[in-house]
Amino acid sequence: DGILNIRVGAIIMKDGKRVFNLFADLHFTEEETRSIKGIGPEKNEFDDIFDGNNHVISGIYFNADNDRRKRVAIFENTTTDAIIKNIVIDDAAIVENEENFSSTVAILVGYNYGIIDNCKIKSGTVITKSNKEISGICSANHGYIINSSTEDFSVTKDISRYSAAFSPLCCVNESFIINCNVNIDLDCIAEEKQRISA
């Protein structure tokens, strides 16, 4: 959180909302990733604007066993007023070794009620035992996903007791996905009895 704040730059106001701008590419080292927490946990959802200005955020690594969160993502929950735009995510990973803790895992957004616009997952990996919804851009969309894409996304799910829904873009969509693109070779590894829908 502190690392992200230092590199994001000035916060400006627009129509009463805080606007966080990323002014340069942002790379996290392995040591720095230990202090990263998801933005917008339950009851404190992200309600502002984050503009990545098409810069790359790379090296994000979440160890879900340490975080003990219901939803694992950079932005865990957003409100109807939130806007997340112009972000490129590269070399991101989420690992969960313990069974059945997090219910959803996404690289960018857990539950979206706002707008995700022009966001791209260049490469991401999820290694999990028990998650039910595994996604690149968003686990559950109740808002808008626009002009976004996933290029390289892999999932390793190594337990046969739980089924899973996997999507490089969005697992559960109850609203609008417009002009989005998935251009990947599906790379999903599971045990023989595991059912994964993609």
Buried (B, 14 or more C-beta within 10 A) or exposed (E): EEBBEEBBEEEEEEEEEEBBBBEEBBBBEEEBBEEBEBBBBEEEBBBBBBBBEBBBBBBBBBBBEEBEBBBBBBBBBBBEBBBBBBBBBBBBBBBBEEEEBBBBBBBBBBBBBBBBBBBBBBBBBBBBBBBBBBBBBBBBBBBBBBBBBBBBBBBBBEBEEBEBBBBBBBBBBEEEBEEBEBEBEEEBEBEEEBEBEE
